[in-house]
């Protein structure tokens, strides 16, 4: 069975451009993932917003689940089950005010063992491409035991602070200039990050007891 890779939209704002960017990434990767009867991986888009995760409100530490404790809230159990059902992750992260979004950090911190040892890649976006958010997310993912790909595409809106950025922030729409530039300049990086996930899946690391 092909490994399952979750493309996680970690923005939860309204409006938000994350879903449109996820669709672009999916289209780019669709050209790369073999469509034969034995594909290299199955890519599934996972939208964080419908899980409606509050700031972590469980009475147990995530590292204790499931060995010594269980989650008590339905939102936690649903998020845990979703993340646990995948073999690797491609996190799509926005940069807000020179840092990662609170929703991104909260979603990571909700879990520990569901993430541990699995491969992950980070694609960031923002006025300057989300470099700071990308670095912060990579550090947090490594902190919960994920194996983070070296290649981390950073998608900057065309023109910086201008019409394309305002369109994304104000209307949740991806401008055509940004879309075209990202396809031309960053498709190779996105595919490379995905390739690094596949390579990590092919070379698993044994968990220590």
Short mmCIF file of the C-alpha atoms (twelve columns), coordinates in Angstrom:
data_MODEL
# 
_entry.id   MODEL 
# 
loop_
_atom_site.group_PDB 
_atom_site.id 
_atom_site.type_symbol 
_atom_site.label_atom_id 
_atom_site.label_alt_id 
_atom_site.label_comp_id 
_atom_site.label_asym_id 
_atom_site.label_seq_id 
_atom_site.Cartn_x 
_atom_site.Cartn_y 
_atom_site.Cartn_z 
_atom_site.pdbx_PDB_model_num 
ATOM 1   C CA . UNK A 1   0.000   0.000  0.000   1 
ATOM 2   C CA . UNK A 2   1.292   3.451  -0.901  1 
ATOM 3   C CA . UNK A 3   2.228   5.633  2.079   1 
ATOM 4   C CA . UNK A 4   -0.219  8.381  2.990   1 
ATOM 5   C CA . UNK A 5   1.135   11.936 3.036   1 
ATOM 6   C CA . UNK A 6   -1.036  14.699 4.499   1 
ATOM 7   C CA . UNK A 7   -0.864  18.184 3.021   1 
ATOM 8   C CA . UNK A 8   -1.945  20.148 6.097   1 
ATOM 9   C CA . UNK A 9   -3.398  23.638 5.683   1 
ATOM 10  C CA . UNK A 10  -2.480  25.231 9.022   1 
ATOM 11  C CA . UNK A 11  -4.112  28.640 8.572   1 
ATOM 12  C CA . UNK A 12  -7.548  29.077 10.143  1 
ATOM 13  C CA . UNK A 13  -8.271  32.756 9.469   1 
ATOM 14  C CA . UNK A 14  -11.321 33.990 7.566   1 
ATOM 15  C CA . UNK A 15  -10.694 34.852 4.815   1 
ATOM 16  C CA . UNK A 16  -7.554  32.840 4.082   1 
ATOM 17  C CA . UNK A 17  -5.581  31.971 0.995   1 
ATOM 18  C CA . UNK A 18  -4.208  28.673 2.344   1 
ATOM 19  C CA . UNK A 19  -6.723  26.407 0.538   1 
ATOM 20  C CA . UNK A 20  -5.918  28.025 -2.819  1 
ATOM 21  C CA . UNK A 21  -2.201  27.533 -2.264  1 
ATOM 22  C CA . UNK A 22  -2.813  23.926 -1.234  1 
ATOM 23  C CA . UNK A 23  -4.667  23.371 -4.510  1 
ATOM 24  C CA . UNK A 24  -1.690  24.770 -6.427  1 
ATOM 25  C CA . UNK A 25  0.733   22.496 -4.562  1 
ATOM 26  C CA . UNK A 26  -1.521  19.504 -5.213  1 
ATOM 27  C CA . UNK A 27  -1.586  20.329 -8.926  1 
ATOM 28  C CA . UNK A 28  2.200   20.616 -9.048  1 
ATOM 29  C CA . UNK A 29  2.692   17.316 -7.228  1 
ATOM 30  C CA . UNK A 30  0.028   15.546 -9.294  1 
ATOM 31  C CA . UNK A 31  2.393   15.797 -12.233 1 
ATOM 32  C CA . UNK A 32  5.087   14.175 -10.105 1 
ATOM 33  C CA . UNK A 33  3.211   11.373 -8.313  1 
ATOM 34  C CA . UNK A 34  2.837   8.333  -10.614 1 
ATOM 35  C CA . UNK A 35  -0.799  7.559  -11.410 1 
ATOM 36  C CA . UNK A 36  -0.152  3.864  -11.951 1 
ATOM 37  C CA . UNK A 37  -1.687  1.034  -9.960  1 
ATOM 38  C CA . UNK A 38  1.297   1.269  -7.617  1 
ATOM 39  C CA . UNK A 39  1.749   5.004  -6.880  1 
ATOM 40  C CA . UNK A 40  4.733   6.248  -4.863  1 
ATOM 41  C CA . UNK A 41  2.431   7.953  -2.353  1 
ATOM 42  C CA . UNK A 42  -1.146  9.029  -1.714  1 
ATOM 43  C CA . UNK A 43  -1.494  12.744 -1.036  1 
ATOM 44  C CA . UNK A 44  -4.463  13.911 1.051   1 
ATOM 45  C CA . UNK A 45  -5.322  17.516 1.862   1 
ATOM 46  C CA . UNK A 46  -6.115  18.025 5.549   1 
ATOM 47  C CA . UNK A 47  -7.646  21.352 6.557   1 
ATOM 48  C CA . UNK A 48  -6.949  22.310 10.163  1 
ATOM 49  C CA . UNK A 49  -9.826  24.813 10.399  1 
ATOM 50  C CA . UNK A 50  -12.752 22.341 10.719  1 
ATOM 51  C CA . UNK A 51  -11.092 20.689 13.715  1 
ATOM 52  C CA . UNK A 52  -11.648 23.937 15.642  1 
ATOM 53  C CA . UNK A 53  -8.806  23.293 18.068  1 
ATOM 54  C CA . UNK A 54  -8.847  25.679 21.034  1 
ATOM 55  C CA . UNK A 55  -5.608  26.551 22.783  1 
ATOM 56  C CA . UNK A 56  -4.529  23.188 24.232  1 
ATOM 57  C CA . UNK A 57  -7.102  22.305 26.892  1 
ATOM 58  C CA . UNK A 58  -6.394  18.672 27.741  1 
ATOM 59  C CA . UNK A 59  -5.656  17.611 31.349  1 
ATOM 60  C CA . UNK A 60  -2.867  15.315 30.140  1 
ATOM 61  C CA . UNK A 61  0.512   15.954 28.528  1 
ATOM 62  C CA . UNK A 62  0.539   14.892 24.838  1 
ATOM 63  C CA . UNK A 63  3.640   12.750 25.370  1 
ATOM 64  C CA . UNK A 64  1.602   10.511 27.708  1 
ATOM 65  C CA . UNK A 65  -0.973  9.660  25.013  1 
ATOM 66  C CA . UNK A 66  -1.733  6.842  24.358  1 
ATOM 67  C CA . UNK A 67  0.675   4.851  26.543  1 
ATOM 68  C CA . UNK A 68  -0.292  6.273  29.940  1 
ATOM 69  C CA . UNK A 69  -3.325  8.485  29.303  1 
ATOM 70  C CA . UNK A 70  -6.058  9.386  26.797  1 
ATOM 71  C CA . UNK A 71  -7.459  12.612 25.429  1 
ATOM 72  C CA . UNK A 72  -10.818 13.612 26.912  1 
ATOM 73  C CA . UNK A 73  -12.067 16.123 24.318  1 
ATOM 74  C CA . UNK A 74  -13.553 15.175 20.965  1 
ATOM 75  C CA . UNK A 75  -11.551 17.792 19.040  1 
ATOM 76  C CA . UNK A 76  -8.321  16.346 20.442  1 
ATOM 77  C CA . UNK A 77  -9.304  12.782 19.634  1 
ATOM 78  C CA . UNK A 78  -10.261 13.710 16.068  1 
ATOM 79  C CA . UNK A 79  -7.014  15.618 15.463  1 
ATOM 80  C CA . UNK A 80  -5.002  12.775 16.992  1 
ATOM 81  C CA . UNK A 81  -6.711  10.172 14.811  1 
ATOM 82  C CA . UNK A 82  -6.236  12.227 11.646  1 
ATOM 83  C CA . UNK A 83  -2.530  12.837 12.193  1 
ATOM 84  C CA . UNK A 84  -1.920  9.240  13.289  1 
ATOM 85  C CA . UNK A 85  -3.525  7.954  10.075  1 
ATOM 86  C CA . UNK A 86  -0.740  9.394  7.883   1 
ATOM 87  C CA . UNK A 87  2.836   8.288  7.327   1 
ATOM 88  C CA . UNK A 88  4.285   11.723 6.593   1 
ATOM 89  C CA . UNK A 89  3.291   15.373 6.328   1 
ATOM 90  C CA . UNK A 90  3.659   18.448 4.157   1 
ATOM 91  C CA . UNK A 91  2.752   21.457 6.291   1 
ATOM 92  C CA . UNK A 92  1.574   24.612 4.535   1 
ATOM 93  C CA . UNK A 93  2.262   27.490 6.920   1 
ATOM 94  C CA . UNK A 94  1.526   31.225 6.743   1 
ATOM 95  C CA . UNK A 95  3.746   33.898 8.261   1 
ATOM 96  C CA . UNK A 96  1.947   36.498 10.375  1 
ATOM 97  C CA . UNK A 97  3.852   39.437 11.872  1 
ATOM 98  C CA . UNK A 98  7.258   37.836 11.282  1 
ATOM 99  C CA . UNK A 99  6.431   34.505 12.868  1 
ATOM 100 C CA . UNK A 100 4.398   31.320 12.625  1 
ATOM 101 C CA . UNK A 101 0.648   31.494 13.101  1 
ATOM 102 C CA . UNK A 102 -0.745  30.575 16.500  1 
ATOM 103 C CA . UNK A 103 -2.945  27.956 14.832  1 
ATOM 104 C CA . UNK A 104 0.130   26.260 13.380  1 
ATOM 105 C CA . UNK A 105 1.979   26.130 16.686  1 
ATOM 106 C CA . UNK A 106 -1.110  24.978 18.587  1 
ATOM 107 C CA . UNK A 107 -1.781  22.131 16.137  1 
ATOM 108 C CA . UNK A 108 1.786   20.883 16.469  1 
ATOM 109 C CA . UNK A 109 1.779   21.080 20.274  1 
ATOM 110 C CA . UNK A 110 -1.473  19.107 20.627  1 
ATOM 111 C CA . UNK A 111 0.350   15.867 19.821  1 
ATOM 112 C CA . UNK A 112 3.620   14.041 20.368  1 
ATOM 113 C CA . UNK A 113 3.566   10.303 19.647  1 
ATOM 114 C CA . UNK A 114 1.381   10.702 16.567  1 
ATOM 115 C CA . UNK A 115 4.187   12.782 14.978  1 
ATOM 116 C CA . UNK A 116 7.243   11.047 16.396  1 
ATOM 117 C CA . UNK A 117 9.746   9.650  13.901  1 
ATOM 118 C CA . UNK A 118 7.767   10.517 10.777  1 
ATOM 119 C CA . UNK A 119 9.020   12.640 7.860   1 
ATOM 120 C CA . UNK A 120 7.729   16.154 7.274   1 
ATOM 121 C CA . UNK A 121 8.318   19.051 4.920   1 
ATOM 122 C CA . UNK A 122 7.417   22.718 5.302   1 
ATOM 123 C CA . UNK A 123 6.125   25.106 2.640   1 
ATOM 124 C CA . UNK A 124 5.663   28.678 3.874   1 
ATOM 125 C CA . UNK A 125 4.045   31.734 2.341   1 
ATOM 126 C CA . UNK A 126 3.754   35.429 3.089   1 
ATOM 127 C CA . UNK A 127 4.759   38.878 1.939   1 
ATOM 128 C CA . UNK A 128 8.431   37.870 2.138   1 
ATOM 129 C CA . UNK A 129 7.891   34.142 1.678   1 
ATOM 130 C CA . UNK A 130 7.585   33.214 5.332   1 
ATOM 131 C CA . UNK A 131 11.256  32.514 6.060   1 
ATOM 132 C CA . UNK A 132 10.967  33.180 9.790   1 
ATOM 133 C CA . UNK A 133 7.796   31.113 10.131  1 
ATOM 134 C CA . UNK A 134 9.435   28.283 8.190   1 
ATOM 135 C CA . UNK A 135 12.413  28.230 10.545  1 
ATOM 136 C CA . UNK A 136 10.190  28.333 13.623  1 
ATOM 137 C CA . UNK A 137 7.933   25.548 12.369  1 
ATOM 138 C CA . UNK A 138 10.889  23.360 11.409  1 
ATOM 139 C CA . UNK A 139 12.333  23.773 14.918  1 
ATOM 140 C CA . UNK A 140 9.001   22.884 16.560  1 
ATOM 141 C CA . UNK A 141 8.506   19.857 14.321  1 
ATOM 142 C CA . UNK A 142 11.961  18.589 15.145  1 
ATOM 143 C CA . UNK A 143 11.147  19.141 18.808  1 
ATOM 144 C CA . UNK A 144 8.245   16.680 18.649  1 
ATOM 145 C CA . UNK A 145 10.377  14.112 16.863  1 
ATOM 146 C CA . UNK A 146 9.625   14.717 13.186  1 
ATOM 147 C CA . UNK A 147 12.299  14.300 10.530  1 
ATOM 148 C CA . UNK A 148 12.149  17.590 8.647   1 
ATOM 149 C CA . UNK A 149 13.185  17.843 5.006   1 
ATOM 150 C CA . UNK A 150 16.096  20.122 4.201   1 
ATOM 151 C CA . UNK A 151 14.252  21.787 1.314   1 
ATOM 152 C CA . UNK A 152 11.649  24.285 2.566   1 
ATOM 153 C CA . UNK A 153 10.031  26.297 -0.256  1 
ATOM 154 C CA . UNK A 154 9.176   29.899 0.627   1 
ATOM 155 C CA . UNK A 155 6.427   31.498 -1.462  1 
ATOM 156 C CA . UNK A 156 6.438   35.312 -1.524  1 
ATOM 157 C CA . UNK A 157 3.478   37.188 -2.965  1 
ATOM 158 C CA . UNK A 158 4.355   38.963 -6.181  1 
ATOM 159 C CA . UNK A 159 5.156   42.627 -5.560  1 
ATOM 160 C CA . UNK A 160 5.594   42.258 -1.796  1 
ATOM 161 C CA . UNK A 161 3.279   44.658 0.023   1 
ATOM 162 C CA . UNK A 162 0.899   45.350 -2.825  1 
ATOM 163 C CA . UNK A 163 -2.250  44.251 -4.650  1 
ATOM 164 C CA . UNK A 164 -1.444  40.511 -4.636  1 
ATOM 165 C CA . UNK A 165 -0.771  40.460 -0.886  1 
ATOM 166 C CA . UNK A 166 -3.908  42.518 -0.188  1 
ATOM 167 C CA . UNK A 167 -5.938  40.157 -2.380  1 
ATOM 168 C CA . UNK A 168 -4.674  37.181 -0.370  1 
ATOM 169 C CA . UNK A 169 -5.167  38.768 3.038   1 
ATOM 170 C CA . UNK A 170 -8.377  40.663 2.341   1 
ATOM 171 C CA . UNK A 171 -10.214 38.259 0.054   1 
ATOM 172 C CA . UNK A 172 -8.443  34.942 0.497   1 
ATOM 173 C CA . UNK A 173 -7.608  34.753 -3.209  1 
ATOM 174 C CA . UNK A 174 -4.322  33.852 -4.853  1 
ATOM 175 C CA . UNK A 175 -3.347  36.394 -7.501  1 
ATOM 176 C CA . UNK A 176 -2.524  35.148 -10.968 1 
ATOM 177 C CA . UNK A 177 0.922   36.787 -10.966 1 
ATOM 178 C CA . UNK A 178 1.865   35.036 -7.731  1 
ATOM 179 C CA . UNK A 179 0.488   31.754 -9.029  1 
ATOM 180 C CA . UNK A 180 2.467   32.029 -12.246 1 
ATOM 181 C CA . UNK A 181 5.701   33.029 -10.487 1 
ATOM 182 C CA . UNK A 182 5.393   30.187 -7.980  1 
ATOM 183 C CA . UNK A 183 4.787   27.626 -10.714 1 
ATOM 184 C CA . UNK A 184 7.785   28.908 -12.657 1 
ATOM 185 C CA . UNK A 185 10.219  29.491 -9.796  1 
ATOM 186 C CA . UNK A 186 9.215   27.155 -6.979  1 
ATOM 187 C CA . UNK A 187 7.652   24.045 -8.516  1 
ATOM 188 C CA . UNK A 188 11.058  22.351 -8.530  1 
ATOM 189 C CA . UNK A 189 11.569  23.094 -4.827  1 
ATOM 190 C CA . UNK A 190 8.113   21.780 -3.958  1 
ATOM 191 C CA . UNK A 191 8.805   18.558 -5.839  1 
ATOM 192 C CA . UNK A 192 12.243  18.308 -4.191  1 
ATOM 193 C CA . UNK A 193 10.725  18.648 -0.715  1 
ATOM 194 C CA . UNK A 194 8.246   15.912 -1.603  1 
ATOM 195 C CA . UNK A 195 11.085  13.708 -2.907  1 
ATOM 196 C CA . UNK A 196 12.872  14.154 0.409   1 
ATOM 197 C CA . UNK A 197 9.751   12.948 2.220   1 
ATOM 198 C CA . UNK A 198 9.669   9.846  0.023   1 
ATOM 199 C CA . UNK A 199 13.373  9.222  0.629   1 
ATOM 200 C CA . UNK A 200 12.851  9.494  4.388   1 
ATOM 201 C CA . UNK A 201 9.915   7.080  4.189   1 
ATOM 202 C CA . UNK A 202 12.135  4.613  2.351   1 
ATOM 203 C CA . UNK A 203 14.742  4.883  5.103   1 
ATOM 204 C CA . UNK A 204 12.871  4.739  8.413   1 
ATOM 205 C CA . UNK A 205 14.589  5.313  11.729  1 
ATOM 206 C CA . UNK A 206 13.911  2.822  14.496  1 
ATOM 207 C CA . UNK A 207 12.309  4.316  17.581  1 
ATOM 208 C CA . UNK A 208 14.231  3.958  20.806  1 
ATOM 209 C CA . UNK A 209 12.507  2.126  23.613  1 
# 
